[in-house]
Every structure is written in C-alpha cells, then in structure tokens.
Amino acid sequence: MKYKCENIKISFQKLKDSSPFEAVLSALGLETSKASNFQITRESLDSRLSRSAGIYYVYSATFDYDSHIANKSVRKHIDDKPLPPLPQPKVRKTKPVIIGAGPAGLFAAIRLVEHGFEPIILEMGKPLLERQMDVDRFFSGGRLDTSSNIQFGLGGAGCFSDAKLNTRIKNPMAQYIYKKLVEFGAPGEIAYQAKPHLGTDRVKPLLANIESHLVESGVRIQYSSKVTGIDVEILAGANPQAKAVIINDERQIKTDCIVAAIGNASRGFFAHLHGKGAVVQPKPFAVGFRMEHSQELINRHIYGHHPADGVLLKNAEYQLTYKDSETGRNVYTFCNCPGGLVVNSATEAEGIAVNGMSYSGRDLPNGNSALVVAVGLEDFGLEPLGAVRFQEQIERAAYCQTGSYMAPVAGISRFLGGRLEPDVQYSILPGYVETDFDEIFPQFAIKALRNALASFCARMTGFEHGILTAPETRTSSPVRLVRDKDSFEAEGIGGLFPVGEGSGYAGGIVSSALDGARAADLIAQLYS
C-alpha cells in the first residue's frame, strides 16, 4: 500500500546519525524493514529564533508499507495527476520567433519543440563564453557592453545570480520545469527542497545543455540579434497583427507569432511596443540597496550556538520586514544570498544597478540581501513608462555620485549617523566609492530605509557593522504588458505573447520558465 506523510518535524541533530528515511519512519513509529520506495516530496529547514523548540527539518514523503498504518499523520497516497499528454508532433505552418534567451524564452522554445514547432530565438546578448569575457572585462574596470553583460545574453539575468529556484506558484506545470532542469543537469533535490538554489557555477553548464538540446531539435538561436522593432499589419475592425520582427535595424524575419521574453531591463523595447499599440501599464515594485554582513554573524543570529557545518546547517538565510509608521511604507529584505557577493548589473550607459550573486557552495565570507522599500503609482503616476523613468533617475543619480561604474557605498552605522566602522569588506566589482545616498534616492525612500535599519540594529546585535551598496532597482518589472488571461496574447497587438519577468506577470527563474512554457501550450492551440 502506498502512503504519504506531511510536515514531519525532525531535529537536525538526529539527522547526523540517521537518514531522512530512518528518521521519518521512526518519528511515525513505523518499521524501516516494512517500508520501501521512500521518496521525499518536500524538505524545509525551520530555524526561526523562537527557538525554545530547537532547529528542525520538516519533511513530507511518500512510501510503500507492507501492513496497515493506523496513524493520523499518515494517509493513503494517490499518485499525482500527470500533465496531459502532448499531441503527436507534426509540421506546423507558423515559425514562432522568441525574443530573449532567458528562462521564459528558453522554456517557451523547449515546450514549442515538444508541440512540433521549430522556433527561432533572437538574443541581443552573446553566447555564454563570450558573455563571460565581457562581464569579466567590465569587472576588471573595462567598458560596459550594453548588449552583453550581467543581464543580457544566454540565460538572462539568472545566469549571474544566486539562481534561486523556489516559487510560490501552485501549478502542476512547476514540476515539469523542475523535471526538465534535472534532465539538463540540475541536482535531483531541487524538485522537493523548499528553497532550492543552483548557484551561478551550476547554471552555466545547465544552460550549455539546454542550448545543445534546442539546436539539435531544429531551433535556430541567433546571438547579437537585438530586436529593434516589430512590424504590424493594420486590420479593419481588429487589433494590429504582428507580421515581422526587425533585427539590429537592418533585416527582418516574417512571422505572425512573437513570444516577447524580453526581461525586466528592456526599457527601449517597452517604449517601442507602447508606440505600436500594446497596452503598457506602470507597475509597483521596490527600490533600495544591497546589504552585506559577515555570514558568521548571520549564522549566529539564526542558529544560535549551533555552527553551520555546510551539510545539515548550511550558511543561513534571513528575512526581515518593517512597516514604517512615519512614511506608511513597507520595507523588507529580498533575494537573500548567503555566502555570496554583490555584482554591478548595469545595462545602460551612465547608470548603476546592483544585484546579489552566489556560487553553489555559498561559502564566501559575506551574506547579502536586498533591503528595499515599496514604491507605487503615487510616486511615478499613471504614464505607461513612468516607473521606468523613476528607475532610470535613481540609477543615473548613482552614477553621477561616483562619476563612474564604481558603486556608491556606505557603512550602516554611518548611514544612520553613527561612527562605527564596518567589520566586512565590500564585494562589489569593479569597485566602490563611499558617498551620500541622500542624493540618490527620493527622501521618502531614504527616511523609510533609515527607520527600518535603525529597528533592525536595535533587534540584532552587531547588525550596525554591516555595509550598503546602492542602488537595487531591478527587483521586478516596472511595467505590465497587458495580455489576455486565457491566451496570453498582448492587448493591442495580435500575435504578440509577452512572457516572463518583462511581461510583469512573473518573477524569478521558475515562474518565468513556467510562464514561457504555458504560453507555448496556448500558442500550440491557437496555431494548430
């Protein structure tokens, strides 16, 4: 008989001498000799510091058992409903064009291939090795390549990031995404961990495998191919219909199906689509800075006297929230990168934007996190590109403060008016300049962020010894490309399907990949 159990708490210390299989069955009062086919379906670490109860791993699992189980924590298990089968591949009349080779674009292509299409991917950035060289050159003090950098190129922004794979989306297709990632080389545990992550070093070989698979399946991937416009056909009594994409202002590819997986930094293309008739709306997001602390300090606050051993207790993550009574703003940490570093993710000349990154081991001395304040329509208005302009003003003000791509930095204590020196080194490349953040952010943001930091310092010993690097502005897309909820087709332009972070409907690697795959399924229905 197949059974399942959920939310079984196991002290992390017990796992030093027992496997999850043994520990979970023991907690349920069951005999390991009668159990087989044990499979973890969910694993999370509960390390909240109300820690009178200790630190626990929490497991959900399925297994076969030789006799009846009378335990209210265990239920009979019925296999999850599988995804509906794909139709038999056949020749399709349409050749979709996918703009962008990030998670949304790549998974749109993977799924379209399964439906029998042979899409073309147009990527403004460069292939992986050339992109890495451009990033290394920039980090060494060289020029910024506005088409090949931390955000643009094969893999999108996720290539140079912490590569978190967690998502809050409850959709059966999410397991399809995890399964595919494992097929392409990701470790199997990403399918059940509550907070799976790859690290930038494991993303790159995975991307190479995806690229090889797509090329072998008949997909054409064209690099250094910036889509500078789309042509539309004006139809009487109907929305304009996509009919071609224009590449590098020189050549065009005719198509009536365009998947716009353009990422949240494609500001020029947002403006172009708006000019062509797509409905573009400003969208709330958040701005702030990257905050770094000694990873040892963070571990001590989360784990107490238990040291991080890199196995059962890996370098700790944290999450902080604050409601500022003075401004009414929500302030929160976002995109925590244990044992990571801060990277300059600028994409435009004379602008600075920063992000967090880590390797699979998450074993560098500092932990970092974004600390951001919510911004909304009251700050930038209803003009379609108002939120984009708001971002640009902050990024350009940061560049003006340093006069280069050296990032503006400040110690937390100094930012709060104190004199304590930081106890960690800045990790940002190509470098940094200590400066005044008051000239970079709007005053409401500075006020809310200062109040939040003061509160955190009062609650956590040693927090004031951390450092700040500005500005974090690319937390999510500043626009929403409005689309039909049933077909994903853009409102205002027929045959255009906005997906991923740039659409304003997804955020993060898995949700963007899922968005691209779902769009591919809908396209297969519309173009069959």
N, C-alpha and C positions, 0 to 999 in steps of 0.2 A: 504494500500500500504506500502511496506517495503522500507525504505530509509537508506542511510548511509551518515555520515559526517566525515570529516577527518581534523586533525590538527586545532581544535578549541581551541583558547587560552583563558584561564580563570584565572584571578588574584587569587592567593592563598587566598587573604583576603576575596574575595567573597564567597569562599567555607566554610568560618567559619559559614555563615548563610544559605547557600544553598547546596543541594546535587548536585553531578555532573549532574544528570538528569535535575534538575531545571535550573542549571547554563548554561548548554549547549543549552537547548531549548530556554532559554531567550536570549542568545547570537545570536541565529539564528532567533529570532523574532517569535518563534512558541509558541503555547498554550500547556501547560502541560496537560490540560484536554482532548486534542485530540490525545495524544501520549500514546503508550503502548509498552511493551516488549523492553524497553530501555536496551541495553547491551553494555558495554564498550568493545571495541576491542583493544584499545591502550591507555596507560596513561604514561606520562613522565613529569618530572619537569624541566622547563627551568629556571636555576638560574645563567646564565652566567653574569659575572660582567661588561657588557657593560650597566649596569642596569639602564639606563635612563628610560627604559620601564617597569621596575619592575620585579617581580618574578611571573612566570605563570606555571600553569598546562596546558598541551596540551593533548586534548582528541580526539580520533576517536571512533565512536559509530555507532550502528545500532538501528533502532526503527521503529515501525509501526505508521502511522499517518492517521487520518480519512479523510483528504482532500488533494488536490493537493498542492505541495510546489513549489513556484517559487523563488528559492534561489540558486545562483550558487555554494554555499558551500555544497549543499545537492544533492545527486544523488539517483536514484533508485538502490536498492540493490538486487543482485542475490546471493543466497546462495553459499558459497564457495564449490568448487568441493570436494566431500568426498574422502577419501582414497579408493582405490579399495578394494572390499571385499576379505577377506581371503578365501582360499579354505576350503572345509569341512575337519576337522581334520581326519586323518587316520593313521594307523600304518605305521611307517617309518622303513626301514631296517637299516639305519645308526643311531648310537647314538653319536651325536657330543660331544666332550669334550671341555669345555670352560676353559681357563686358566686365572684366575683372577676374583674376585667378586667386581670390581669397577663398575662405571656407564656403561661402554661399555659391560662388561661381564654380568651384571645383565639384561640389556635390550636386549642383544642378547638372553639370556635364556627366558625372557618374550615373545619375539616375536617367538622364535622357538617353545615354548609350543603352541602358537596360531596356528602354522603351523602343529601341531600334533607330534612334536618330544618330546623326553624325554632326554634332555641333562644332562651331568654331569658337575658340576662346581668344579674345583680344586683351592683352595685358600691357598697360603703359610702361610697367617696370621691366626689369631684366630677369633672365634665368637665375637660378639660385646662386651659383658660384660667382657670377658677375655682380649680382646684387650684394653679396657678402663683401666683395672687394670695394664696392662703392661705399658701403657702410663703414668698413674699416678705415678707408681713406678719410671719410668725414670725421670719424672719432680721433684720427691722428692729427686733426687740425686742418684738413683739406677742405675743398669746397663742398657745398651741399648740392647733390644732384636731385633736382625737384621731381624727377621721374623714377628714380631708383634709390630707395632709402629705407628707413625703418618701417614705413607703412606701405610703400608701393613696390610690387614685384611678386614673384611666385609665393603664394602663401599668405599674402596680405600682411596686416599688422600682427597677426598671430604668430608669424614666423619668428619675430624678435620680441618675445613676450614671456610671461610665465606659462603660457599655453594651458590655462585652466580649462577643464572640460566639464565642469558642473553646469547644470541648467535646472531651472525651476519649472520648465515646460512639461506638462503631463500629456505626452503624446506618444503612442506606440512607435512612431517613426524614430523617436530618440534612440531606441535600441538598435534600429537599423544603422544609425550613424555610428554608434559605438562598435557595432559588429564590423562595419566597413573599416573603421580606423584600426581595429585589431588585425583585420586581414592585410592591411597595408603596413603593419609593423608596430603598432602601439601595443603596450603590455595588456594582457587579458583582464587585469584587475580594474581597468577603467570602467568596465561595464557594471561594476557593483559598488565601487567606492563612492561615498557621499560627496567628496571633493577631489575628484581625480585631476591630476595635472601631468603634463609631459615634460615641460622644460624645453627651452629653445634648442638644446642639442639633440633631443629626440624628435623634434618636429621636422628637422631638415631631411634626414633620411626617409621619414614617412612621406614628405612632400615629393621626394625623388621617385618613390614607388608609385604614388598616385599619378605623377606626370607620365611615367613609363606605361602604366596601365591605360591611360587615356589615349596616348599616342598609338599604342598597339591596337586600340579599339576603333581607330579611324578618326579621332578628334585632332583637329589642327589647332595648335597653340602658337599664336604669333606674339612674340615679345617686342618691346619698344614700339608698340602699336597703340598709341593714345587715340581714343575715340573723341574727336573734336566736335562731332555733331551727328545728328541723325536727320535724315530726310523723311518727310511725311507726305502722304497723298491726301489732299483735301477732298472729302466725300460729301455730297449733298445730304443734309439731314442727319449726319453722323459725325462722330469724332474723327479728327485726322487719323490716318492709319500709317504706321511705320512702314517704310519701304526700303530703307538703306541706312547703313552707318558710314560715316566719313572718318578716315583714319589719317592722323597727322596732317590734316588739311590738304591731303594730296590725292588719295584714292578712296574708293568706296566699295563696299560689299552689299549687294542687294539681298534683302531679307524682309519678311513680314513678321518675324518673331525675334524680339530682342530681350534678353534677360539682363537687366541692369544690376549687376552685383558689384557696385562701384565703391563701397566702403564709405565711412563717415567723413573722410577728408576730401572728397571730390567736389570741392566748392564750385569750381568753374562749370562742372557738368550739371550741378544742381541749377545754376543760373540758366544754362542752355535749355534744360528740359522745361523750366518755367517759361522761357521765351517761346518754346514750341507748343505750349498749351497744356502741359502736365500741371496738375494741381499740387502745388508745393505749399506746405504749411510749416511755420516755425514750431519747434517742439521744445518743451522744458528739458534741461539737462543739468549739469553741475560743473563748477569750476573750483580750483584751489591749488594745492601743491602736493608734491611728494614729500613724505615724512620718513626719515630714517632714524633707526635706533640700533644699538647693539642687539644682535639676535639673542645673546645671553640674557640681557635684561628682559626681553620679551618672554623667553622661555621661563624665566624665574617668576614672572607675573602670572603666567598661565599654568605652569606645572608645579609651582611651589618649590619644595626641596628635591623633587624628582628631576634628575638631569635628563636632558634629551640625549638618547643613545643612537639616534639615526635609524632605528629599526622599529621598535614599538612606540617610542616617543620621538617623532621627528621634529625638526625645528618648527616652533609653534606659530600659528596664525592668530590674529585677534580681530575683533570688530567693535568699534566704538560709535556711539550715537549721542547727539546733543541737540536739544531744542533751545534755540536762543530766544530768551524772553524779550531782549532788547530790540531785535530786528524781526522776530517771528519766523526766522529761517531754520530749516533743518540742516544740520551739519553731521557728516558721517564719514567713516573710513570706507574705502572701496578698493577692490583689486589688491589685496594683501599679497606681498611676495616675500615669504620667509627666505632668509639666506640668499638674497638677490641683490640687484643693483638698479640704479636709476639710469635711464637712457634718454638721450635727446632725440625725440621723434619728430623733429621739424620736417615739414614737407614744402614750405613756401619760403621764398627769399625774404630775408629780414623779418623772420618770425620764429619764435621759440615755443615748443610744446614738449612736455616731458611725460614719461611713462615708466612703468616698472617692468623688470625682466628677471628671470632666474633660469638656472640650469636644472637638470633633472635631480641632481643631488641636493639642491637648495642648501648648500653648505658654505656660502660666503659669510663674512663676519657680520654684515648688516641685514636687518629685515626692513622692508619698506612698505608703505601703503599710501594710497592717495588719501588726503584729507580734503573734502570738498563741501561746498555749500550749494544748496539748490538754487537755481535761477529759473525764471519763467517769463511768461508773456508780459508781466508788469515791468520787466527790465528791458525788453527789446521790442515789444509791440507786436502787431499782427502782420507787418510786412513780411512776405514769404521768406526773404533771406535775412531778416533782422537778427535772428540768433547767430547766423554765420558771421555777420558783421561784428556782433558782440564778441565772439571768439577771436576774430582777427584783431580787434583793438587790444585785447589783453596780450596776445602773442607778440604783436608789434611793439607794444609798450615794454615788454620784457627784453626784446632785442635792443630797443633804444637805451634801456638802463645799462646794458653791458657793452653796447656798440659792436657786438659780435655774436657768434653762436655759443659763446660761453654763457652758461645758465646763471640766472640770479639765484643766490642762496642766502640763508640766514640761519643762525642758531635759534632754537626755540626760545631759550631764555632771553636772548637779545630782542627777538621779535616781540616778546611780551614786556620789554622794558627793563629786563634784568641784566646781570653781568656774568652769569655763569658760562663757562666755556663748554662746547660740545665734547663728548667723550668718544666720538666716532669720526671717521674721515668721510668726506663727500665722495660718492662713487661715480658721479656724472662725468661723461666724456662728451666733447673734447676738453671740457674744463668748466670753471665756475668763477664768478665774481660776487663778493659779498656786497649786497645792495639793499635798498629800501623797497619793500613790497608795496608800500602805500602808493607808489607811483605806477604800479602795475594793475592793481585790482580796483574795482569800484569800492567806495568807502563802506557800503553796507556789507560787502563780502569780507573786507578786512575786519570789520567790527565783529561779525559773527564767528569768523575763524579764530580771532584772538580770544573771544569769550569761551569758545569750545576748548581751545588749547589750555587756557587757564584752569578750566574744570578738570581736564584730563590730568594735568600736572598735580592738582590737589588730590586726585584719587589714586595716582600711581607713582610711587617713589622712584625718582630717577628719570621720569619722563621729560623733565625740562632740559636734560642733557642731549636731546636729540637735535636733528638738523632738518631744514626745509629747503626744497629746490622747487623753483617756480618756472612756468605755470603748468598745471594739469588742466587742460581744456577739452581733451578729446574723450571725455567719459562716455558719451553716446552721441548719436547723430543729432545735429542741431535742426534737422528738418524731418518731415514725414512726406514721402512721395505717395500721396493718397491712392489707394488701389481698391478694387472690388474685393470684398471679403471672400467671395466664392470662387473667383477665377484668378485673383492676384493681378489682373490686368490694370494698368495705370488709368486713373480717371483723367480723361482729356486726350490720351493718345492710345489708340488701339494697337495691339501687337507689342506693347511695351510692358515688361513684367519686372517691377522693382523688387529686389530681394536683399536679404542680409542687413547688416548694420546701416548701410547708406539709405535703405528704404525707410528707416525709422520704425520698423516692425520687429527688429531682432537686435540682440546684443550678446556678444561673446561667440566663441568658436562653434559650440554645439548648436545653439539656437540659430545662428546664421547658416550653418550647414543644413540644418533641418528645414529652414525657410527655403533654401535653394532646391532641396530635394522635393519638397511639397509643390513648389512651383512647377518643377519638371513633370510631376504627375498630372497637374492640371493642364499643362501645355499639351501633354500626350492625348488628353481627352479632346481638347479644342482643335487640334490639328490632325486628328485621325480621319 
